[in-house]
Amino acid sequence: MRKREWVQAVRGSIMALALLLTACGSQGAISGWMEVSSGTNLELLGATSDGNRFVAVGGGSGTSVILVSANGTSWTKVGFDAQVQLTDVAYGQGTFVAVGFDNTVLASPDGTTWQRVYGSGLGYFNGVAFGGGRFVAANAFGFLLVSQDASAQAWQVVNLDVGTATDLAGVAHGNGRWVVVGQLGQIWVSEDALT
């Protein structure tokens, strides 16, 4: 291909891309960060996506809020109140899991229909993550809650030797390992989240 033909081909590709972006603009394309209305004034603390929809969670004292969106710009409040503030949400293998105060764990197949699968007592979860076919939630009082599988219907408590720190602040999964972090610079690592 000659230089002139190449330049024309590139110009044609750029023009086609510009037309495509213009067409997509009417469907919600954005350039740069922009603030959109959530429809709530309650605190939002966690968000996730299954690739087709976004779910955001939060709440306030004695109330929760769950929002869903197909495009990230238009949000709808879900008609479910766990009556506790939710602190984080994760997605894995067909299930959304939200965690929060009063050791609350909620599960949903679609982000709109929720059920409480765990919860009671003093404490709260700071974070939840999915990996290796299970969910793991990090509790502020020094323990983990580990689901038996991706359905998130059955859970096991795993106590960590947290020493003087009790607040487990976050959890993540990657490269076949779980990592949990604590309030005094601690990091715990596990391959199965159970041992």
Phi, psi and omega in degrees: 000131178286163181300317182296317179294322180295315179299318179295320179296318179295315178301318178297319179294319179295318179297317179296319179296318179298318178295318179298315180295323177296317179295320180291332181303326180285350180253013173110012176296143181232154174238114184081173180287138174220142178277136177237161181283133176269340183084006179221155173251008176282156181294132174254126189241345181209152178210150177206176177212150173260007183098341179243336180211156176255148174229130176238144182228159177176218179143205179209194181298114177075013179211150177240162172223136175232127180241146176232151179207139176276334186235358180084351181250336180241116187247145178235134177282133177278140181278053177223127178238114179284354179064024172214156176288132177266140188248339181197164179212146179220164179227143174194134174043051174088007182226133168265141175230127176245144180232161180187206183289166185056033179054036184280135171229126178245150177229148181209139176278344188222000181086350181246330179255113187242151172220145176283125180248350178197147173152136172162152174092178183282134176134173178203157178261133179271333184200161177215145179216162178238142175179155177059027178082011180212163174259148173227129178246134181263124184262146180293344182256025167088018175229163175251152171243123186241125179283149180289331179201186184289347179288339178060029180265338180231137187229153178233135176278132176237117180272132176259150174279090187271354180064226183281342178271138176247340188274107172274119193264336182195163182214144178211158177231136176188151179052036177076013181228152173259141175231130176237137179243150182238174189290340182250036177079011181280149174224130175246143182231138178211150176273334183241357182071355182258329183231000000 
